[in-house]
Amino acid sequence: MNIFERMQKLDRRWIYIVVALAIIIPLMIPYDSDNVTTPSTENLYQMIDSFAGREDRAILLSFYHDASTMAELFPMEVSIIRHCFERNVKVFALTWYPAGAPIIDYAFNTVKEEYPDIKSGVDYCNFGYKPQAFAMVMGMGDNIANTMNTDAEGRKLENLPIMKGINNYSEMNLVIEFSGSSAGGTWIVYARPKFGLNVAVGVTAVMAADLYPYLQSGQLIGMLSGLKGAAEYEKLVDVFAAYREPGLDYRSKYDEDGNKLVPGRPFGREILDDPKSRELSRITTQTKARFTTAEYNAFLAKYPEQTAILNKLSTNEDELKVIDVSQIDNDLRNEMGEYLYRELNQITHNTQYKFKVARIGMNAQSVAHIMIIVFIVIGNVGYFIQKAREAKN
């Protein structure tokens, strides 16, 4: 047999093995790929970010799905909650679906592990499972506290600090519904025309095509589409919300006048287009915190009691002060304090696995798609050449 005949008779099990390896290897050995963000993701990010630090603004997350679609939807939910926690945005959550209630708890708890200062009832509120979706959607347009009455822990909403300045959709002016089926319908049909509520959705990739007309008409202000949308949002959070100036002090949540401090930085297209922004969204492990001389001196001023430890850890590389956090053992970590260690680790731009799940998944998905396309092209070329030879003979 010639090479083209061999290609047509190749045992399909070899193809399955190659595709399996194309998925497994990028999952086990992540690499930094550039993930271009789309307007529908950027618009949603900017809407949430416009609420940063405001007592009179909040967002609502609707978990309208069960565990079967968590692979695509859960990374979106984690990224948005992380964005809110980083930028001091009040966030509420509910579900019309009983199986969605534990997913809300799982999402908040996953993010809260890295934000020890975040408190339920102060920075976020979980309404839990609520029946009678239509009545709740319309009732919150008039008064949220009277409609929901209590949160998932049985506390009266009117007594919670998070409700300060939050009355109805005038303040909770964005809802994001996550669903594996038809998302956002009730909000678009009833809450948006009556109360002017802004609506966005996070959906599985197969459902995205059905919802693009709502984006084009302006009925949706943004949409996250499958794992790609989640990966885009992860990148935006790393580049903007999780960004830290090494010389600034983020230990206090409030300034001298009692106003909320907002870490990170606002969205900017010029920042996103800067090639250096790719360094902020790497998914490979980063262990070195780099400072200019001025940044390092400002950083030392924040931690005068730990100056000796920091000087011992620091080295000079390319006219920069560098601290490798991988050299910090448990005893030294306890000595320097958890807050200092967390800030050093954040300055390295090292993203924890749970905050980069979608980007790692997109790497595997992209490689697998390329392999399938290659097999299709090679198979078709071989088929037509073989047929041409048979016709000639």
PyMOL commands that set and color helices and strands:
alter all, ss='L'
color gray80, all
select helices_A, chain A and resi 3-8+12-28+39-49+67-86+98-112+133-140+144-148+157-159+161-163+185-195+205-217+226-241+269-273+277-280+293-302+304-313+325-327+330-336+338-347+353-355+357-392
alter helices_A, ss='H'
color red, helices_A
select strands_A, chain A and resi 58-64+90-95+124-129+172-179+198-203+222-225+288-291+314-317+320-324
alter strands_A, ss='S'
color yellow, strands_A
deselect
rebuild
show_as cartoon
